[in-house]
Each structure stands twice: as C-alpha cells, then as structure tokens.
Amino acid sequence: MATRYWVVVTSRDHALDGAKAGVVQVNHGKEGPLKRMSAGDKILFYAGKEIYGQKDLCQRFVALAVLADDNIFQYEVSANFKPYRRKAEYLEGNEAEIRPLINRLEFIENKEKWGYIFRTGLFEIHKHDFDLIESQMHDK
C-alpha cells in the first residue's frame, strides 16, 4: 500500500508526550481516525497551542513520525479515560514555524484564513506539502 501523509493537530505538550512514549493519539483518543492510517504512513504534528487548555500560541510543526504497525490499542490514562493509540517511530527534526510556509502549502486553500483546516484534528496532505514541511524541520 502506498504511503500516505497526515497532519495531527494537537498541543505542543501532548505531541512531545506522544513522542516520548512512541505513540500517536488523535482527536482526544478516538479510534476512528486511527483506522484511516496504515503502517508506514508519515505524520506531522502541528501544535496550535503550547499547552493543552491554555491560551499561549505555538503555531509550529513540532514533531514527525512514521506509523510502526497496524495495531490500535487502548491505554488507561484514568478510570474514565482510555484513549486509543498506535505505535510510531518519531524522527529527528526541529520545530518549524507555519507562517513562512502558508503561501507555499497546497493544503491551505484560503491563505487569509489559513488556520481553518487545523480545526479538524487530523487530515491528509500531499507528499509535496509533507516534504516541504519536513525540509524546514531539518534546515535549522
């Protein structure tokens, strides 16, 4: 199956926690979005905020990963919260600001309202856009 390219929208602290644990969790732990992805797919993590639930803006791509396998599992965070996750291999890279890239990214159709697409939590992008962002994460 061909590699697909994704953007996961999260907070910076949650993305870094996922990287440390070697897992991907999307849309507050829902299983459905994880089923759309396959082993070998590549993921960029965009953080609109620094810390979940707080107001400080981040607006950077903060991590990148490759899905390790096709297994989806639940992890008990608390008695009332058991999010679905997948294992991933996180790759080396620096954080990349989005603003210098907006006019060059095809997935952002409306450049003036560029933040709109990030409201979805998870979306697929073309390889061209992935490669552009990844190159910025390695150019620092």
CORQUI-V661710 format. One record per backbone hydrogen bond with DSSP energy under -0.5 kcal/mol. CO is the residue of the C=O (numbers start at 1). NH is the residue of the N-H. E is the energy in kcal/mol with one decimal. If there is no record, write none. Layout:
BEGIN
co & nh & e
CO & NH & E
CO & NH & E
END
This chain:
BEGIN
co & nh & e
4 & 42 & -2.3
5 & 125 & -2.6
6 & 44 & -2.4
7 & 123 & -1.9
8 & 10 & -0.5
8 & 46 & -2.8
10 & 48 & -1.1
10 & 49 & -0.5
11 & 15 & -2.3
12 & 16 & -2.5
13 & 17 & -1.9
14 & 18 & -2.3
15 & 19 & -2.2
16 & 20 & -2.2
17 & 21 & -1.9
18 & 22 & -1.3
18 & 23 & -2.3
22 & 88 & -2.3
24 & 86 & -1.7
26 & 29 & -1.2
26 & 30 & -1.1
27 & 30 & -0.9
29 & 84 & -2.3
30 & 34 & -0.5
31 & 34 & -0.6
31 & 35 & -1.3
32 & 35 & -0.8
32 & 36 & -0.6
33 & 36 & -1.0
34 & 37 & -1.1
38 & 41 & -2.2
41 & 67 & -2.5
42 & 6 & -2.4
43 & 65 & -2.4
44 & 8 & -2.9
44 & 46 & -0.6
45 & 47 & -0.5
45 & 62 & -2.8
45 & 63 & -0.9
46 & 10 & -2.6
46 & 48 & -0.6
47 & 59 & -1.0
47 & 60 & -1.6
48 & 58 & -2.4
49 & 12 & -2.6
50 & 13 & -2.0
51 & 54 & -2.2
56 & 50 & -2.8
59 & 98 & -1.9
60 & 47 & -3.0
60 & 62 & -0.6
61 & 96 & -2.3
63 & 45 & -2.6
64 & 91 & -2.6
65 & 43 & -3.0
66 & 89 & -3.0
67 & 40 & -2.4
73 & 85 & -3.1
75 & 77 & -0.9
75 & 83 & -0.6
78 & 81 & -0.9
81 & 77 & -2.2
81 & 78 & -1.9
83 & 75 & -2.2
85 & 73 & -2.4
86 & 24 & -2.8
87 & 68 & -2.2
87 & 69 & -0.7
88 & 90 & -0.7
89 & 66 & -2.2
91 & 64 & -0.5
96 & 61 & -2.9
98 & 101 & -2.1
98 & 102 & -1.1
99 & 102 & -0.6
101 & 104 & -2.0
101 & 105 & -1.1
102 & 105 & -0.8
104 & 106 & -0.6
105 & 108 & -0.8
107 & 109 & -1.1
109 & 111 & -0.9
111 & 114 & -0.7
113 & 116 & -1.8
114 & 117 & -0.5
115 & 118 & -0.8
116 & 119 & -1.8
117 & 120 & -1.4
118 & 121 & -0.6
121 & 9 & -3.0
123 & 7 & -2.6
125 & 5 & -0.6
126 & 130 & -2.1
127 & 131 & -3.3
128 & 132 & -2.0
129 & 133 & -2.4
130 & 134 & -3.1
131 & 135 & -2.3
132 & 136 & -1.5
133 & 137 & -1.7
134 & 138 & -0.8
135 & 138 & -0.6
135 & 139 & -0.8
137 & 94 & -3.4
END
